[in-house]
Amino acid sequence: MNINLILDDSWMLPCMSKKILGMDCPGCGIQRSISFLLQGEFVNAFYMYPAIYFLFLLFSVLIIDFFIKIKHGEKIKLVLTVLTIGTILVNYLLKVF
């Protein structure tokens, strides 16, 4: 697979909320943030979508816990879920206002 194809922005889907309503949705920025992560630009990935690291941690814990039961896994998943949703909401509210 050609790495330039992955780093190119042409694969990104348009935000329908932004296109139809003219305003960002809570997920706006995640595709570009993933692109920055793939390019190794970790700070820019955070600035584009601050919840990206909590999402990465949450999905990692979910996958690991599926195969290998983690001690206190339910509490860890709950905390990561609350942090992720909280970060998404705060980021969205800061964008809107």
Contact map, one row per residue, 1 for C-alpha under 8 A:
1110100000000000000000000000000000000000000000000000000000000000000000000000000000000000000000000
1111110000000000000000000000000000000000000000000000000000000000000000000000000000000000000000000
1111111000000000000000000000000000000000000000000000000000000000000000000000000000000000000000000
0111111100000000000000000000000000000000000000000000000000000000000000000000000000000000000000000
1111111100000000000000000000000000000000000000000000000000000000000000000000000000000000000000000
0111111110100000000000000000000000100100000000000000000000000000000000000000000000000000000000000
0011111110000000000000000000000000100110000000000000000000000000000000000000000000000000000000000
0001111111100000000000000000000000000000000000000000000000000000000000000000000000000000000000000
0000011111110000000000000000000100100000000000000000000000000000000000000000000000000000000000000
0000000111110000000000000000000000000000000000000000000000000000000000000000000000000000000000000
0000010111111000000000000000000000000000000000000000000000000000000000000000000000000000000000000
0000000011111100000000000000001100000000000000000000000000000000000000000000000000000000000000000
0000000000111110000000000000000000000000000000000000000000000000000000000000000000000000000000000
0000000000011111001000000000000000000000000000000000000000000000000000000000000000000000000000000
0000000000001111111000011001000000000000000000000000000000000000000000000000000000000000000000000
0000000000000111111110000000000000000000000000000000000000000000000000000000000000000000000000000
0000000000000011111111111000000000000000000000000000000000000000000000000000000000000000000000000
0000000000000011111111111000000000000000000000000000000000000000000000000000000000000000000000000
0000000000000111111111100000000000000000000000000000000000000000000000000000000000000000000000000
0000000000000001111111000000000000000000000000000000000000000000000000000000000000000000000000000
0000000000000001111111100000000000000000000000000000000000000000000000000000000000000000000000000
0000000000000000111111110000000000000000000000000000000000000000000000000000000000000000000000000
0000000000000000111011111000000000000000000000000000000000000000000000000000000000000000000000000
0000000000000010110001111111000000000000000000000000000000000000000000000000000000000000000100110
0000000000000010110000111111000000000000000000000000000000000000000000000000000000000000000100000
0000000000000000000000011111000000000000000000000000000000000000000000000000000000000001101100000
0000000000000000000000011111110000000000000000000000000000000000000000000000000000000001000000000
0000000000000010000000011111111000000000000000001000000000000000000000000000000000000000000000000
0000000000000000000000000011111110000000000000011000000000000000000000000000000000000000000000000
0000000000000000000000000011111111000000000000011001000000000000000000000000000000000000000000000
0000000000010000000000000001111111100000000000000000000000000000000000000000000000000000000000000
0000000010010000000000000000111111110000000010010000000000000000000000000000000000000000000000000
0000000000000000000000000000111111111000000111011001000000000000000000000000000000000000000000000
0000000000000000000000000000011111111100000010000001000000000000000000000000000000000000000000000
0000011010000000000000000000001111111110000010000000000000000000000000000000000000000000000000000
0000000000000000000000000000000111111111110110000000000000000000000000000000000000000000000000000
0000000000000000000000000000000011111111110010000000000000000000000000000000000000000000000000000
0000011000000000000000000000000001111111100000000000000000000000000000000000000000000000000000000
0000001000000000000000000000000000111111100000000000000000000000000000000000000000000000000000000
0000000000000000000000000000000000011111110000000000000000000000000000000000000000000000000000000
0000000000000000000000000000000000011111111110000000000000000000000000000000000000000000000000000
0000000000000000000000000000000000011001111111000000000000000000000000000000000000000000000000000
0000000000000000000000000000000000000000111111100000000000000000000000000000000000000000000000000
0000000000000000000000000000000010010000111111110000000000000000000000000000000000000000000000000
0000000000000000000000000000000111111000111111111101000000000000000000000000000000000000000000000
0000000000000000000000000000000010000000011111111111100000000000000000000000000000000000000000000
0000000000000000000000000000000000000000001111111100000000000000000000000000000000000000000000000
0000000000000000000000000000110110000000000111111100000000000000000000000000000000000000000000000
0000000000000000000000000001110010000000000011111111000000000000000000000000000000000000001000000
0000000000000000000000000000000000000000000011111111100000000000000000000000000000000011001000000
0000000000000000000000000000000000000000000001001111111000000000000000000000000000010011000000000
0000000000000000000000000000010011000000000011001111111100000000000000000000000000000000000000000
0000000000000000000000000000000000000000000001000111111110000000000000000000000000000000000000000
0000000000000000000000000000000000000000000000000011111111000000000000000000000100110000000000000
0000000000000000000000000000000000000000000000000011111111100000000000000000000100010000000000000
0000000000000000000000000000000000000000000000000001111111110000000000000000000000000000000000000
0000000000000000000000000000000000000000000000000000111111111000000000000000000100000000000000000
0000000000000000000000000000000000000000000000000000011111111100000000000000100110010000000000000
0000000000000000000000000000000000000000000000000000001111111110000000000000000000000000000000000
0000000000000000000000000000000000000000000000000000000111111111000000000000000000000000000000000
0000000000000000000000000000000000000000000000000000000011111111100000001000100000000000000000000
0000000000000000000000000000000000000000000000000000000001111111110000000000100000000000000000000
0000000000000000000000000000000000000000000000000000000000111111111000000000000000000000000000000
0000000000000000000000000000000000000000000000000000000000011111111111000000000000000000000000000
0000000000000000000000000000000000000000000000000000000000001111111111001000000000000000000000000
0000000000000000000000000000000000000000000000000000000000000111111110000000000000000000000000000
0000000000000000000000000000000000000000000000000000000000000011111110000000000000000000000000000
0000000000000000000000000000000000000000000000000000000000000001111111000000000000000000000000000
0000000000000000000000000000000000000000000000000000000000000001111111101000000000000000000000000
0000000000000000000000000000000000000000000000000000000000000001100111111000000000000000000000000
0000000000000000000000000000000000000000000000000000000000000000000011111000000000000000000000000
0000000000000000000000000000000000000000000000000000000000000000000001111111000000000000000000000
0000000000000000000000000000000000000000000000000000000000001000100011111111100000000000000000000
0000000000000000000000000000000000000000000000000000000000000000000000011111110000000000000000000
0000000000000000000000000000000000000000000000000000000000000000000000011111111000000000000000000
0000000000000000000000000000000000000000000000000000000000000000000000011111111100000000000000000
0000000000000000000000000000000000000000000000000000000001001100000000001111111110000000000000000
0000000000000000000000000000000000000000000000000000000000000000000000000111111111000000000000000
0000000000000000000000000000000000000000000000000000000000000000000000000011111111100000000000000
0000000000000000000000000000000000000000000000000000011011000000000000000001111111110000000000000
0000000000000000000000000000000000000000000000000000000001000000000000000000111111111000000000000
0000000000000000000000000000000000000000000000000000000000000000000000000000011111111100000000000
0000000000000000000000000000000000000000000000000000010000000000000000000000001111111110000000000
0000000000000000000000000000000000000000000000000010011001000000000000000000000111111111000000000
0000000000000000000000000000000000000000000000000000000000000000000000000000000011111111100000000
0000000000000000000000000000000000000000000000000000000000000000000000000000000001111111110000000
0000000000000000000000000000000000000000000000000110000000000000000000000000000000111111111000000
0000000000000000000000000110000000000000000000000110000000000000000000000000000000011111111100000
0000000000000000000000000100000000000000000000000000000000000000000000000000000000001111111110000
0000000000000000000000000000000000000000000000000000000000000000000000000000000000000111111111000
0000000000000000000000000100000000000000000000001100000000000000000000000000000000000011111111100
0000000000000000000000011100000000000000000000000000000000000000000000000000000000000001111111110
0000000000000000000000000000000000000000000000000000000000000000000000000000000000000000111111111
0000000000000000000000000000000000000000000000000000000000000000000000000000000000000000011111111
0000000000000000000000010000000000000000000000000000000000000000000000000000000000000000001111111
0000000000000000000000010000000000000000000000000000000000000000000000000000000000000000000111111
0000000000000000000000000000000000000000000000000000000000000000000000000000000000000000000011111
